[in-house]
């Protein structure tokens, strides 16, 4: 920490060790902050200088890995993507993500999220097994077709949408916005032909029809995705399929390999030689 | 696709309830406005009017249909709420069958009088 520290902020951090504590409690730490400092920087300061036993997840520190989802001042955020001065407050409350059980302190159990994600078969499903096993070329996809699902492929699986979802709060086995939006992402992909395999996993008593369309997932998503939109579009696809409406879209064909290819750019000569 | 069909029915019954309940509300409570347009419905809320309507096939059918739609819409919604708050496979089975049996009882209870009047 440099001399230009602006002011000390009181971090109220949730502590919980399931082997010792009956319930989570808050512990206060005074953290000197400077401009541009993120909540994650504050937590790292605490771990390095005040209490090394504090547990939290972190990896990339730039909003890509989705490890540091936390409840900051009662709103789910990525700690690395949230600057302390945004809150304009002398105190900052940091807790583990709600709707997920706690492993320790600020570390949520993300297994339910990943299990739900796996349940919707988040990969391209096609029936031309031979082409899938031994691909000969690419599947055709226009920029417009890519655009129809592109935003949903930016999901970083941080669990923030699930922790913001009011249905996940009341129904612990609800699939959650992440899995449902990913189900739409693959169903909307024109290379995919797996709706029939995927729909039974979301068409359950704790699946897509339990979404209340509160929109909290879309508001909280740190990557700017709109899972609520994906869920609504998936509902439309399911109703269309159930009523036999709309034209059955054939999966994208395999593009024939290009007959002509541009010559490769030659590798530049080394400017430094070994002595 | 069971849940999808249940949800489609929920949407359809919602629309039908809005239509049929609208007819009911206009007839029962907007008689002054109907009078303004030259339509005389008399005393629609009186006992005689009610028994008279219940004896007419169209009205009895309309009210029986309205009751069926309301029972489905309300009880399916109630089932969804209960299942959301008590998620377990065992509860699901018990809740579903309790709701079905209760819905049938309410439907028979509600339609007994108009059906008896129609038959007699």
Contacts between the chains, C-beta under 8 A, distances in Angstrom:
chain1	res1	chain2	res2	distance
A	167	B	84	6.9
A	170	B	84	5.5
A	170	B	85	5.9
A	171	B	83	7.9
A	171	B	84	4.4
A	171	B	85	7.3
A	171	B	87	5.3
A	172	B	87	6.0
A	173	B	87	4.5
A	174	B	84	7.5
A	174	B	87	7.8
A	199	B	1	7.4
A	203	B	1	6.2
A	203	B	2	7.5
A	203	B	3	4.9
A	203	B	4	5.6
A	204	B	3	6.4
A	205	B	3	6.6
A	205	B	83	5.2
A	205	B	92	5.9
A	206	B	83	7.4
A	206	B	84	7.7
A	206	B	87	6.0
A	207	B	3	6.8
A	208	B	3	8.0
A	209	B	3	5.3
A	209	B	4	7.4
A	209	B	6	7.6
A	209	B	7	4.7
A	209	B	80	7.6
A	210	B	80	6.8
A	210	B	84	5.9
A	235	B	7	8.0
A	238	B	1	7.8
A	238	B	4	5.1
A	239	B	4	6.4
A	239	B	7	7.8
A	239	B	8	6.1
A	241	B	1	7.8
A	241	B	4	8.0
A	242	B	1	5.1
A	242	B	4	4.5
A	242	B	5	6.1
A	242	B	8	6.5
A	243	B	8	7.2
